[in-house]
Amino acid sequence: MNSISVNQFRDNLKRYVEQTVSEHEPIKVTRRAGDDFIVMSADDWDREQETLHVLQSSNLMKQIAESMVSHHTKTGYKPTQEQLNEITSF
């Protein structure tokens, strides 16, 4: 994560906002007399919140763990060729 001063951020606000949105890379803005802060796109924020929701849900984490076991042991659901064709046809 790039780190810049609040003065740099203020002087180049448009450029840093465009960079953050297009590159999906947050920027840490440092201040002399106060706490630093992070600038990130709304899409990236939403993704982070969804990830935190999954990680905090014991039921979802249990389902993921069970899926990983069935994947590694090759005992999971296997679609028919017809179902695969339906899924992959455009």
Backbone hydrogen bonds, N-H to C=O, Kabsch-Sander energy under -0.5 kcal/mol:
donor,donor_aa,acceptor,acceptor_aa,energy
2,N,26,P,-0.7
4,I,28,K,-2.7
6,V,30,T,-2.0
9,F,5,S,-2.4
10,R,6,V,-2.7
11,D,7,N,-2.5
12,N,8,Q,-1.5
13,L,10,R,-1.0
16,Y,12,N,-2.5
17,V,13,L,-2.6
18,E,14,K,-2.5
19,Q,15,R,-2.4
20,T,16,Y,-2.4
21,V,17,V,-2.4
22,S,18,E,-2.7
23,E,19,Q,-2.5
24,H,20,T,-0.9
25,E,20,T,-0.6
27,I,39,V,-2.3
28,K,2,N,-3.0
29,V,27,I,-0.6
29,V,37,F,-3.6
30,T,4,I,-3.1
30,T,28,K,-0.6
34,G,31,R,-0.6
37,F,29,V,-2.3
39,V,27,I,-2.7
45,W,41,S,-2.2
46,D,42,A,-2.6
47,R,43,D,-2.2
48,E,44,D,-2.3
49,Q,45,W,-2.4
50,E,46,D,-2.3
51,T,47,R,-2.4
52,L,48,E,-2.5
53,H,49,Q,-2.2
54,V,50,E,-2.2
55,L,51,T,-2.7
56,Q,52,L,-1.9
57,S,53,H,-0.6
57,S,54,V,-1.1
58,S,56,Q,-0.7
61,M,57,S,-2.4
62,K,58,S,-2.1
63,Q,59,N,-2.2
64,I,60,L,-2.3
65,A,61,M,-2.3
66,E,62,K,-2.5
67,S,63,Q,-2.3
68,M,64,I,-2.3
69,V,65,A,-1.9
70,S,66,E,-2.4
71,H,67,S,-2.2
72,H,68,M,-2.6
73,T,69,V,-2.2
74,K,71,H,-0.8
75,T,70,S,-2.2
76,G,70,S,-1.0
84,L,80,T,-2.4
85,N,81,Q,-2.5
86,E,82,E,-2.0
87,I,83,Q,-2.4
88,T,84,L,-2.5
89,S,85,N,-1.3
